[in-house]
């Protein structure tokens, strides 16, 4: 079974040049290994999903502008996380304040073309389906 994801989990995006951290607010009143547990709706940019450094996706407006200014040479711009929906699929058996809990198999699609995934869940003691 995959592990439950919580506050402080490490995230990666193939379009980003750095890793990021998942920030989970203690709104659900559920802890996993002492940290606020995440569900699939913990996907708000700059609240839950922090930037991944610079972004190499030409679909990112900042990258597109920097690339145009460099006469077509790909020039990374600041990452502006822009999820197009909730994390998917989430846990098929465990819900957290309604929505499915977030586990290691979940991914988050960014409008700039990246697929954000959890690489370190933030805790190592609680597994969920």
N, CA and C of each residue as an Amber inpcrd file, in Angstrom:
protein
   387
   0.8330000  -1.1890000   0.0000000   0.0000000   0.0000000   0.0000000
   0.8750000   1.2490000   0.0000000   0.4630000   2.2800000  -0.7210000
   1.2360000   3.5280000  -0.7150000   1.0390000   4.2740000   0.6060000
   1.9980000   5.0940000   0.9430000   1.9270000   5.8740000   2.1720000
   1.0400000   7.0980000   2.0010000   0.4500000   7.5170000   3.1200000
  -0.3540000   8.7290000   3.1750000   0.5690000   9.9300000   3.0300000
   0.1320000  10.9520000   2.3340000   0.9140000  12.1660000   2.1130000
   0.4740000  13.2170000   3.1300000   1.4440000  13.9630000   3.6490000
   1.1220000  14.9740000   4.6490000   1.9430000  16.2410000   4.4250000
   1.7170000  17.1940000   5.2950000   2.4570000  18.4560000   5.2730000
   3.9650000  18.1880000   5.2070000   4.6470000  18.9320000   4.3600000
   6.0890000  18.7990000   4.2370000   6.5430000  17.8050000   3.1920000
   5.6010000  17.1430000   2.5170000   5.9710000  16.1950000   1.4640000
   6.7730000  16.9140000   0.3850000   7.7030000  16.2020000  -0.2180000
   8.5180000  16.7640000  -1.2960000   7.8440000  16.4720000  -2.6320000
   7.7170000  17.5040000  -3.4480000   7.0740000  17.4080000  -4.7600000
   8.0850000  17.6910000  -5.8580000   7.8440000  17.1010000  -7.0220000
   8.6660000  17.3680000  -8.2080000   7.7450000  17.6120000  -9.4010000
   8.1960000  18.4700000 -10.2860000   7.5280000  18.7110000 -11.5630000
   8.6030000  18.6210000 -12.6420000   8.3540000  17.8680000 -13.7240000
   9.3830000  17.7460000 -14.7560000   9.6870000  19.0670000 -15.4740000
   8.8200000  20.0530000 -15.3390000   9.0700000  21.3560000 -15.9570000
   9.8030000  22.3100000 -15.0180000   9.8270000  21.9810000 -13.7280000
  10.4860000  22.8270000 -12.7420000  11.9480000  22.4660000 -12.5770000
  12.7470000  23.4280000 -12.1830000  14.1770000  23.1990000 -11.9980000
  14.5440000  22.9310000 -10.5440000  13.5450000  22.8790000  -9.6530000
  13.7940000  22.6040000  -8.2380000  12.6210000  21.8130000  -7.6760000
  12.8520000  21.1570000  -6.5580000  11.7540000  20.4790000  -5.8740000
  10.9610000  21.5190000  -5.0860000   9.8410000  21.0950000  -4.5480000
   8.9790000  21.9740000  -3.7700000   8.4390000  21.1860000  -2.5830000
   7.7550000  21.8600000  -1.6970000   7.1300000  21.2200000  -0.5380000
   5.6170000  21.4100000  -0.6100000   4.9020000  20.3780000  -0.1740000
   3.4490000  20.4630000  -0.0440000   3.1360000  21.0780000   1.3100000
   2.3480000  22.1080000   1.3100000   1.9400000  22.7520000   2.5470000
   0.4710000  22.3910000   2.7990000   0.2160000  21.6990000   3.8980000
  -1.1430000  21.2770000   4.2330000  -1.5820000  22.0370000   5.4780000
  -2.6340000  22.8150000   5.3380000  -3.1770000  23.5500000   6.4780000
  -3.9160000  22.5770000   7.3900000  -3.9240000  22.8080000   8.6820000
  -4.5540000  21.8630000   9.6190000  -6.0810000  21.9910000   9.6640000
  -6.7200000  22.1460000   8.5200000  -8.1650000  22.3430000   8.4570000
  -8.9610000  21.0630000   8.6830000  -8.3950000  19.9140000   8.3380000
  -9.1280000  18.6470000   8.4300000  -9.0480000  18.0070000   9.8050000
  -8.2240000  18.5730000  10.6900000  -8.0630000  18.0510000  12.0500000
  -7.6460000  16.5860000  12.0780000  -6.8750000  16.1600000  11.0860000
  -6.3480000  14.7980000  11.0470000  -4.8420000  14.8870000  10.8610000
  -4.1240000  14.1820000  11.7200000  -2.6710000  14.1490000  11.6280000
  -2.2160000  12.7770000  11.1900000  -1.1400000  12.7310000  10.4420000
  -0.4680000  11.4820000  10.1280000   0.9870000  11.6730000  10.5180000
   1.4270000  10.8620000  11.4460000   2.7740000  10.9550000  11.9900000
   3.0750000  12.3690000  12.4970000   2.0750000  13.0100000  13.1060000
   2.2520000  14.3280000  13.7110000   2.1270000  15.5050000  12.7760000
   1.8520000  15.2700000  11.5000000   1.7140000  16.3480000  10.5080000
   0.2890000  16.3680000   9.9570000  -0.2230000  17.5540000   9.5640000
  -1.5500000  17.5950000   8.9450000  -1.6020000  16.6950000   7.7030000
  -2.6180000  15.8350000   7.6590000  -2.7970000  14.9080000   6.5410000
  -3.4160000  15.6310000   5.3480000  -3.0840000  15.1700000   4.1460000
  -3.5400000  15.8130000   2.9090000  -4.6660000  15.0270000   2.2570000
  -5.5500000  15.7580000   1.5550000  -6.5280000  15.1170000   0.6770000
  -6.3510000  15.6920000  -0.7280000  -7.1440000  15.2010000  -1.6820000
  -6.9360000  15.5740000  -3.0860000  -7.2300000  17.0430000  -3.3830000
  -7.8680000  17.7500000  -2.4380000  -8.1590000  19.1650000  -2.6640000
  -7.0690000  20.0900000  -2.1250000  -5.9900000  19.5230000  -1.6080000
  -4.8480000  20.3270000  -1.1880000  -3.9910000  20.6270000  -2.4250000
  -4.5490000  21.4570000  -3.3100000  -3.9340000  21.7450000  -4.6030000
  -3.9160000  23.2330000  -4.9460000  -4.0620000  24.0840000  -3.9610000
  -4.1510000  25.5240000  -4.2030000  -2.7540000  26.1100000  -4.4170000
  -2.5340000  26.7720000  -5.5740000  -1.2200000  27.3580000  -5.8440000
  -0.8430000  28.3910000  -4.7800000   0.4010000  28.3990000  -4.3750000
   0.9830000  29.3310000  -3.4160000   0.4240000  29.1900000  -2.0030000
  -0.5240000  28.2710000  -1.7930000  -1.0140000  27.9140000  -0.4580000
  -0.5410000  26.4990000  -0.1560000  -0.9440000  25.5400000  -1.0190000
  -0.5270000  24.1430000  -0.8600000   0.6480000  23.7950000  -1.7780000
   0.6240000  24.3030000  -2.9880000   1.6480000  23.9900000  -3.9880000
   2.5460000  25.2110000  -4.1620000   3.7690000  25.0920000  -3.6920000
   4.7200000  26.1920000  -3.8050000   5.4820000  26.0800000  -5.1300000
   6.0640000  27.1600000  -5.6200000   6.7820000  27.1270000  -6.8990000
   7.9530000  26.1420000  -6.9130000   8.2760000  25.6930000  -8.1220000
   9.3680000  24.7490000  -8.3660000  10.5710000  25.4780000  -8.9530000
  10.9230000  26.6110000  -8.4010000  12.0410000  27.3950000  -8.9320000
  11.6530000  27.9920000 -10.2710000  12.5000000  27.8250000 -11.2770000
  12.1770000  28.2730000 -12.6270000  11.5150000  27.1510000 -13.4040000
  10.7630000  27.5290000 -14.4260000   9.9850000  26.5880000 -15.2370000
  10.5030000  26.6110000 -16.6730000  10.6660000  25.4200000 -17.2640000
  11.1480000  25.3370000 -18.6450000  10.0230000  25.1360000 -19.6590000
   8.7790000  25.1280000 -19.2040000   7.6690000  24.9040000 -20.1260000
   7.3610000  26.1610000 -20.9380000   7.3190000  26.0280000 -22.2670000
   6.9480000  27.1810000 -23.0890000   5.4970000  27.6020000 -22.8800000
   4.6810000  26.7450000 -22.2480000   3.2890000  27.0970000 -21.9530000
   3.1760000  28.0120000 -20.7330000   4.2510000  28.1390000 -19.9720000
   4.2670000  29.0660000 -18.8360000   4.4470000  30.4680000 -19.4180000
   3.5360000  31.4000000 -19.1320000   3.6580000  32.7510000 -19.7100000
   4.9970000  33.4290000 -19.4130000   5.5450000  33.2160000 -18.2180000
   6.8260000  33.8480000 -17.8750000   7.9650000  33.2670000 -18.7210000
   7.9430000  31.9570000 -18.9460000   8.9610000  31.3160000 -19.7780000
   8.8060000  31.7450000 -21.2310000   7.5620000  31.8100000 -21.6980000
   7.3160000  32.2380000 -23.0800000   7.8280000  33.6550000 -23.3160000
   7.5840000  34.5500000 -22.3660000   8.0370000  35.9330000 -22.5040000
   9.5640000  36.0150000 -22.4780000  10.1840000  35.2840000 -21.5630000
  11.6530000  35.3070000 -21.4670000  12.2820000  34.7000000 -22.7140000
  11.6610000  33.6480000 -23.2570000  12.1760000  33.0040000 -24.4640000
  12.0390000  33.9430000 -25.6700000  10.9100000  34.6400000 -25.7500000
  10.7230000  35.6030000 -26.8420000  11.7460000  36.7320000 -26.7540000
  12.0000000  37.1890000 -25.5430000  12.9860000  38.2600000 -25.3510000
  14.3980000  37.7880000 -25.6960000  14.6430000  36.4930000 -25.5970000
  15.9570000  35.9200000 -25.9310000  15.9930000  35.4240000 -27.3780000
  15.0810000  35.9520000 -28.2070000  15.0200000  35.6380000 -29.6340000
  14.8650000  34.1400000 -29.9060000  14.0140000  33.4900000 -29.1000000
  13.6830000  32.0920000 -29.3360000  14.5210000  31.0810000 -28.5840000
  15.5200000  31.5140000 -27.8660000  16.3360000  30.5950000 -27.0660000
  15.5730000  30.3200000 -25.7710000  15.2740000  29.0360000 -25.5120000
  14.5090000  28.6860000 -24.3230000  15.1540000  29.2850000 -23.0810000
  14.3950000  30.1200000 -22.3950000  14.8620000  30.8020000 -21.1920000
  13.8460000  30.5680000 -20.0880000  14.2020000  29.7820000 -19.0780000
  13.2470000  29.4950000 -18.0070000  12.7690000  30.7620000 -17.3110000
  11.4910000  30.7460000 -16.9740000  10.9010000  31.8470000 -16.2180000
  10.4410000  31.3330000 -14.8650000  10.0180000  32.2080000 -13.9850000
   9.5650000  31.7780000 -12.6640000   8.3860000  30.8050000 -12.7690000
   8.4180000  29.7830000 -11.9300000   7.3250000  28.8120000 -11.8770000
   6.0980000  29.4730000 -11.2700000   4.9710000  29.3120000 -11.9330000
   3.6760000  29.7660000 -11.4260000   2.7550000  28.5490000 -11.4180000
   2.7520000  27.7420000 -10.3410000   1.9340000  26.5310000 -10.3400000
   0.4830000  26.8570000 -10.6990000  -0.0860000  26.0640000 -11.6030000
  -1.4450000  26.3210000 -12.0810000  -2.1840000  24.9950000 -12.2720000
  -2.5590000  24.3350000 -11.1760000  -3.2590000  23.0490000 -11.2990000
  -4.5760000  23.2000000 -12.0400000  -4.8950000  22.1990000 -12.8700000
  -6.1450000  22.2330000 -13.6300000  -7.2530000  21.4260000 -12.9560000
  -6.9990000  20.8810000 -11.8130000  -8.0000000  20.1120000 -11.0790000
  -7.3850000  19.5930000  -9.8080000  -8.0870000  18.7030000  -9.1200000
  -7.5250000  18.1290000  -7.8930000  -6.4770000  17.0680000  -8.2050000
  -5.7650000  16.6390000  -7.1680000  -4.8640000  15.5030000  -7.2870000
  -5.6850000  14.3000000  -7.7160000  -5.1130000  13.4090000  -8.5000000
  -5.8470000  12.2100000  -8.9280000  -4.8940000  11.0240000  -8.9400000
  -5.3100000   9.8540000  -8.5970000  -6.6690000   9.5080000  -8.2390000
  -6.9960000   9.6900000  -6.7720000  -6.0420000   9.7490000  -5.8840000
  -6.3380000   9.7680000  -4.4530000  -6.6310000   8.3570000  -3.9740000
  -6.8420000   8.2260000  -2.6930000  -7.1130000   6.9150000  -2.1100000
  -8.5110000   6.4380000  -2.4750000  -8.6540000   5.2040000  -2.9760000
  -9.9850000   4.7020000  -3.3190000 -10.7910000   4.2670000  -2.0860000
 -10.1390000   4.1580000  -0.9230000 -10.8460000   3.6310000   0.2470000
 -10.8640000   4.5560000   1.4570000  -9.9790000   5.5490000   1.5090000
  -9.8850000   6.4110000   2.6870000 -10.2100000   7.8500000   2.2930000
 -11.2370000   8.4200000   2.9310000 -11.5500000   9.8250000   2.6830000
 -11.0680000  10.6550000   3.8670000 -10.9110000  11.9360000   3.6330000
 -10.4360000  12.8530000   4.6580000 -11.2910000  14.1050000   4.5870000
 -12.2190000  14.2220000   5.5040000 -13.1820000  15.3340000   5.5290000
 -13.9770000  15.3960000   4.2290000 -14.3040000  14.2580000   3.6610000
 -15.1000000  14.1780000   2.4320000 -14.3210000  13.6760000   1.2370000
 -13.3730000  14.4610000   0.7210000 -12.6090000  14.0210000  -0.4560000
 -11.6550000  12.8750000  -0.1130000 -11.2230000  12.1310000  -1.1360000
 -10.2380000  11.0690000  -0.9090000  -8.9320000  11.6180000  -0.3340000
  -8.2960000  10.7960000   0.4930000  -6.9790000  11.1420000   1.0300000
  -5.9480000  11.1220000  -0.0950000  -4.8950000  11.8680000   0.1090000
  -3.8080000  11.9260000  -0.8660000  -2.7890000  10.8530000  -0.5350000
  -2.4410000  10.0280000  -1.5350000  -1.4000000   9.0210000  -1.3220000
  -0.3060000   9.1790000  -2.3690000   0.7050000   8.3510000  -2.2680000
   1.8900000   8.4690000  -3.1360000   1.6210000   8.2300000  -4.6210000
   0.4950000   7.6390000  -4.9700000   0.2160000   7.3770000  -6.3840000
  -0.4740000   8.5550000  -7.0680000  -0.8930000   9.5460000  -6.3100000
  -1.6250000  10.6870000  -6.8640000  -0.7010000  11.6180000  -7.6450000
  -1.2660000  12.2380000  -8.6600000  -0.5310000  13.2030000  -9.4810000
  -1.4150000  14.4310000  -9.6840000  -0.7870000  15.5500000 -10.0060000
  -1.4860000  16.8150000 -10.1940000  -1.0390000  17.4240000 -11.5110000
  -1.9740000  17.6800000 -12.4040000  -1.6740000  18.2400000 -13.7230000
  -1.5990000  19.7650000 -13.6260000  -0.5580000  20.3300000 -14.2180000
  -0.3870000  21.7850000 -14.2630000  -0.7390000  22.2720000 -15.6700000
  -1.3950000  23.4120000 -15.7550000  -1.7740000  23.9760000 -17.0490000
  -0.5560000  24.2970000 -17.9210000   0.6180000  24.4420000 -17.3120000
   1.8320000  24.7250000 -18.0750000   2.4460000  23.4620000 -18.6700000
   1.8270000  22.3100000 -18.4360000   2.2930000  21.0850000 -19.0630000
   3.0040000  20.1110000 -18.1500000   3.2250000  20.4700000 -16.9180000
   3.8980000  19.5700000 -15.9850000   2.9230000  18.6170000 -15.3120000
   3.4560000  17.5130000 -14.8230000   2.6940000  16.5650000 -14.0170000
   3.4000000  16.4810000 -12.6740000   2.8160000  17.1090000 -11.6710000
   3.4180000  17.1840000 -10.3440000   3.1880000  15.8610000  -9.6300000
   4.2460000  15.3580000  -8.9940000   4.0990000  14.1160000  -8.2460000
   4.8240000  14.2170000  -6.9110000   4.4110000  13.3670000  -5.9980000
   5.0160000  13.2920000  -4.6750000   6.2200000  12.3530000  -4.7600000
   7.3700000  12.8030000  -4.3040000   8.5530000  11.9440000  -4.3030000
   8.9430000  11.5050000  -2.8880000   8.5920000  12.2920000  -1.8850000
   8.7620000  11.9080000  -0.4820000   7.4920000  12.3500000   0.2320000
   6.7950000  11.4060000   0.8480000   5.4590000  11.6450000   1.3770000
   5.3790000  12.4970000   2.6300000   6.4770000  12.7690000   3.3020000
   6.4500000  13.5940000   4.4940000   6.3830000  12.7900000   5.7790000
   6.1030000  11.5040000   5.6880000   6.0610000  10.6110000   6.8390000
   6.2320000   9.1840000   6.3200000   6.5750000   8.2750000   7.1860000
   6.8450000   6.9080000   6.7170000   6.1890000   5.8310000   7.5830000
   5.1570000   6.2040000   8.3490000   4.5650000   5.2180000   9.2430000
   3.1350000   4.8350000   8.9110000   2.4350000   5.6380000   8.1140000
   1.0240000   5.3750000   7.8430000   0.7930000   5.0830000   6.3600000
   0.3590000   3.8500000   6.0650000   0.0290000   3.4600000   4.6890000
  -1.4810000   3.4730000   4.5230000  -1.9280000   3.8450000   3.3230000
  -3.3470000   3.7990000   2.9900000  -3.4780000   3.2220000   1.5920000
  -4.6670000   2.7590000   1.2440000  -4.8860000   2.2020000  -0.0830000
  -4.9540000   3.3060000  -1.1110000
